Amino acid sequence: MNDTTQDAVNNEQERPALPDRLSVNPRSPHYVKEIFQYDVGITLNGKDRFDVEEYCISEGWVKVAAAKALDRRGQPLLMTLKGTVTAFYR
């Protein structure tokens, strides 16, 4: 192996395992700072999603922002979409 492929293999080994449930909101108990050092991809029902705020693989749902609507604390309102969820590192 050359140096670039060796570095790619080492980076994959150093990445933390993706949890069953993860949130991008630092206030959430499901937020894991170490995960967000890497680019995480989410697939819902076979389609890549780029707007996911939170996901749960075992329960089969993702939460996405509902347009421009905000709650009383200024956080985006979230819609829950159900289906087959897959999380992966890009």
N, C-alpha and C positions, 0 to 999 in steps of 0.2 A: 504494500500500500504506500501511496505517496503521502506527503505531510498533510495535504488538505483533507483527504479522506480519513486519515488518522485523527485529525482534529474534529471532524464531524462525528466520528464514532465516539470519541471522548466526551463531546458535548452532549450526545444522547444519553450516555451513561450517567452524567452528572445531573441531569434534569430530575426534579422530584416527580414522583408518580402523581398523575392527575387524580384528584379526589372524586368521589361519587357526586358531591354537590359543591358548587363553587359560585361565588358572587364577585362582581367587579367593584361593588360598593365597600369601601374600607370600614364603614359602620357595621356591616353585616358580620355575624359570627362565622359565616362560611367564606370569608375573605382570607386568602392565603397569599401574602406578599411575594413569597419566593417563586410562586407559579408565574406571576406576571412579569418576571424578568425575561420570559420567553414568549413567543407568539403562539397563542392557543387557538385552535380552530374548533368550531362546533358544527355538527351536521344534524339536521332535524329531518327525518323522513327522506334521507338521501340527498338533501340539498344543503349546501353550505350556507350558514347564517353569519352575518357580520354585525348584527345589532343585538346580540344576546347580552343581557345584564346578569342573568343567573341561570344555572341549569341544575338538573338532578337526573342522573342517568338511570338509577334504579326505579324511580317513579315515572320516568318518561315525559318530562316537561322542560320547557325553557321559558324564561320571562324576557319579554322585549318591551321597549318603551312604546307607549301609545301616543303616537304623533307628538304634538308639542304640549300636551296636557301635563300640568305639574300638580303635586299635592300641596298641602298647606305649608310644608317645610321647604318647598322649592325643589323637591326631588321629582324625577319623572314618574308618571303613573305607569304601571307595568301591566301588560297583558300576559296571560299564561297560554302557551301553545303546547299541545300534547302530541306525542308521537315517539318514534324511535330516536333516541339521542345518542350521539357519539362525540366524544371529545378527543382531541389529538394535538400533538405539537406539530407546527408547520416547519 
